[in-house]
């Protein structure tokens, strides 16, 4: 790479010209997952899918319109009681709401959706922790 004089406000400085050297790629830091943001997105999507307004849902959930808006925008952390009230107002089971939140987080973490969780405990773990051992088939 060569140097070339450059005058800035009467002061001569030298700058590099030519082909820049390739720099090693620095991996980007993973973005932090904020649970209240994901909950808010799921609530908003559920409400909008139903074609309902914030006012309607806030009335049915007995929550102030401003507070519900802040929860949907991820600015406020909703209590479990408040989430239950909003889920009921949306006629969405809490389990579905939380599953949707879980799926969104899994995607951000790079975990494939539908990844199965074993329904038995490995024998060694059962022995170590006193649980039931997996049934063996002969």
VOPAGU-2260 file (C-alpha; in pm, 1 decimal, decimal comma):
REM VOPAGU-2260
SITE   aa  ch    i         X         Y         Z
SITE  UNK   A    0       0,0       0,0       0,0
SITE  UNK   A    1     132,0     345,3     -91,8
SITE  UNK   A    2     104,4     677,7      93,1
SITE  UNK   A    3     -31,5     992,5     -65,7
SITE  UNK   A    4     -20,5    1347,6      76,0
SITE  UNK   A    5    -357,8    1503,7     154,6
SITE  UNK   A    6    -405,8    1864,7     257,6
SITE  UNK   A    7    -680,1    1935,1     511,8
SITE  UNK   A    8    -716,3    2300,6     616,3
SITE  UNK   A    9    -361,2    2368,3     510,6
SITE  UNK   A   10    -219,7    2075,7     708,3
SITE  UNK   A   11     -62,1    1799,1     502,8
SITE  UNK   A   12    -132,7    1447,4     621,0
SITE  UNK   A   13     -48,4    1116,5     461,6
SITE  UNK   A   14    -315,3     860,0     378,9
SITE  UNK   A   15    -295,1     507,4     254,2
SITE  UNK   A   16    -396,2     450,5    -106,5
SITE  UNK   A   17    -421,4     135,0    -310,3
SITE  UNK   A   18    -570,4    -198,5    -221,3
SITE  UNK   A   19    -661,8    -222,6     146,0
SITE  UNK   A   20    -539,3    -525,5     329,3
SITE  UNK   A   21    -813,0    -766,1     423,8
SITE  UNK   A   22    -888,9    -762,3     790,3
SITE  UNK   A   23    -984,5   -1070,1     981,1
SITE  UNK   A   24   -1360,9   -1089,2    1011,3
SITE  UNK   A   25   -1470,5   -1015,3    1364,9
SITE  UNK   A   26   -1778,2   -1215,6    1452,6
SITE  UNK   A   27   -2067,6    -998,6    1557,5
SITE  UNK   A   28   -2175,6   -1028,1    1917,7
SITE  UNK   A   29   -2504,1   -1213,4    1941,6
SITE  UNK   A   30   -2793,4    -981,8    2012,6
SITE  UNK   A   31   -2929,9   -1022,1    2362,0
SITE  UNK   A   32   -3276,0   -1172,9    2375,3
SITE  UNK   A   33   -3511,1    -959,6    2581,4
SITE  UNK   A   34   -3806,0   -1166,7    2702,6
SITE  UNK   A   35   -4042,8    -870,9    2738,7
SITE  UNK   A   36   -3984,5    -779,0    2371,9
SITE  UNK   A   37   -4073,6   -1128,9    2256,1
SITE  UNK   A   38   -4382,8   -1142,5    2478,1
SITE  UNK   A   39   -4494,8    -805,3    2346,7
SITE  UNK   A   40   -4450,4    -913,9    1984,7
SITE  UNK   A   41   -4652,4   -1230,7    2040,6
SITE  UNK   A   42   -4930,4   -1036,1    2213,7
SITE  UNK   A   43   -4942,8    -778,9    1933,9
SITE  UNK   A   44   -4945,6   -1047,0    1662,5
SITE  UNK   A   45   -5229,0   -1231,9    1839,6
SITE  UNK   A   46   -5434,0    -914,4    1876,6
SITE  UNK   A   47   -5378,0    -805,0    1517,2
SITE  UNK   A   48   -5461,0   -1152,2    1381,5
SITE  UNK   A   49   -5799,1   -1114,2    1548,3
SITE  UNK   A   50   -5843,6    -766,2    1400,4
SITE  UNK   A   51   -5888,2    -616,0    1745,9
SITE  UNK   A   52   -5775,6    -278,5    1875,1
SITE  UNK   A   53   -5565,6    -205,5    2181,3
SITE  UNK   A   54   -5870,5     -37,2    2331,4
SITE  UNK   A   55   -6086,1    -349,9    2295,2
SITE  UNK   A   56   -5827,0    -581,7    2446,8
SITE  UNK   A   57   -5734,8    -342,8    2727,5
SITE  UNK   A   58   -6104,0    -312,5    2820,1
SITE  UNK   A   59   -6156,2    -691,7    2819,3
SITE  UNK   A   60   -5833,6    -752,3    3013,6
SITE  UNK   A   61   -5910,1    -469,6    3259,3
SITE  UNK   A   62   -5569,7    -312,7    3189,5
SITE  UNK   A   63   -5509,2      49,6    3098,6
SITE  UNK   A   64   -5466,5     111,5    2728,3
SITE  UNK   A   65   -5131,5     284,8    2783,6
SITE  UNK   A   66   -4993,5       1,1    2991,3
SITE  UNK   A   67   -5102,6    -263,4    2738,7
SITE  UNK   A   68   -4938,8     -57,6    2465,8
SITE  UNK   A   69   -4613,3     -45,9    2664,1
SITE  UNK   A   70   -4627,7    -422,3    2721,1
SITE  UNK   A   71   -4677,0    -483,8    2348,3
SITE  UNK   A   72   -4382,7    -257,3    2266,1
SITE  UNK   A   73   -4164,0    -443,4    2516,8
SITE  UNK   A   74   -4121,8    -138,4    2739,1
SITE  UNK   A   75   -4293,2    -287,9    3043,8
SITE  UNK   A   76   -4243,5    -627,4    3204,0
SITE  UNK   A   77   -4587,3    -782,6    3250,8
SITE  UNK   A   78   -4658,6    -989,0    3562,1
SITE  UNK   A   79   -4789,1   -1342,6    3524,5
SITE  UNK   A   80   -5131,0   -1223,9    3644,9
SITE  UNK   A   81   -5138,1    -950,5    3382,5
SITE  UNK   A   82   -5029,8   -1192,2    3109,0
SITE  UNK   A   83   -5305,5   -1432,4    3214,2
SITE  UNK   A   84   -5561,1   -1152,2    3195,8
SITE  UNK   A   85   -5443,5   -1041,7    2850,1
SITE  UNK   A   86   -5432,7   -1402,3    2723,5
SITE  UNK   A   87   -5788,0   -1455,5    2848,7
SITE  UNK   A   88   -5902,2   -1132,0    2682,2
SITE  UNK   A   89   -5745,1   -1254,0    2356,8
SITE  UNK   A   90   -5902,2   -1598,6    2408,6
SITE  UNK   A   91   -5556,0   -1754,4    2371,0
SITE  UNK   A   92   -5443,0   -2022,8    2616,9
SITE  UNK   A   93   -5143,1   -1910,8    2820,6
SITE  UNK   A   94   -4959,9   -2226,9    2709,2
SITE  UNK   A   95   -4998,0   -2124,7    2341,9
SITE  UNK   A   96   -4883,0   -1771,9    2417,7
SITE  UNK   A   97   -4572,0   -1895,9    2597,2
SITE  UNK   A   98   -4506,0   -2159,9    2329,3
SITE  UNK   A   99   -4508,6   -1886,4    2063,6
SITE  UNK   A  100   -4266,3   -1681,6    2273,8
SITE  UNK   A  101   -4047,2   -1989,7    2317,8
SITE  UNK   A  102   -4047,6   -2056,4    1942,2
SITE  UNK   A  103   -3941,4   -1697,8    1868,1
SITE  UNK   A  104   -3654,1   -1724,4    2115,0
SITE  UNK   A  105   -3550,7   -2065,1    1978,3
SITE  UNK   A  106   -3527,1   -1917,8    1628,5
SITE  UNK   A  107   -3304,1   -1637,4    1755,5
SITE  UNK   A  108   -3084,3   -1890,6    1932,6
SITE  UNK   A  109   -3058,7   -2099,3    1618,2
SITE  UNK   A  110   -3240,4   -2396,9    1770,7
SITE  UNK   A  111   -3443,0   -2580,4    1507,1
SITE  UNK   A  112   -3817,0   -2570,4    1572,0
SITE  UNK   A  113   -3981,0   -2900,2    1646,4
SITE  UNK   A  114   -3665,1   -3030,5    1809,2
SITE  UNK   A  115   -3783,1   -3324,4    2013,5
SITE  UNK   A  116   -3712,7   -3361,2    2380,5
SITE  UNK   A  117   -3670,1   -3719,8    2500,8
SITE  UNK   A  118   -3955,0   -3838,8    2719,1
SITE  UNK   A  119   -3736,2   -4073,0    2922,5
SITE  UNK   A  120   -3449,5   -4013,0    3156,4
SITE  UNK   A  121   -3121,0   -4183,6    3067,8
SITE  UNK   A  122   -3043,5   -4475,3    3303,2
SITE  UNK   A  123   -2721,1   -4320,4    3433,3
SITE  UNK   A  124   -2895,0   -3994,0    3521,1
SITE  UNK   A  125   -3178,4   -4182,9    3689,5
SITE  UNK   A  126   -2925,0   -4374,0    3902,6
SITE  UNK   A  127   -2738,1   -4055,7    3993,3
SITE  UNK   A  128   -3047,2   -3856,1    4086,5
SITE  UNK   A  129   -3281,5   -4125,3    4218,6
SITE  UNK   A  130   -3542,6   -4096,6    3945,1
SITE  UNK   A  131   -3718,7   -4371,0    3752,3
SITE  UNK   A  132   -3508,4   -4553,6    3500,8
SITE  UNK   A  133   -3606,4   -4576,0    3136,6
SITE  UNK   A  134   -3791,7   -4893,6    3049,2
SITE  UNK   A  135   -3588,1   -5133,6    2841,6
SITE  UNK   A  136   -3750,2   -5324,7    2561,3
SITE  UNK   A  137   -3639,6   -5677,2    2487,7
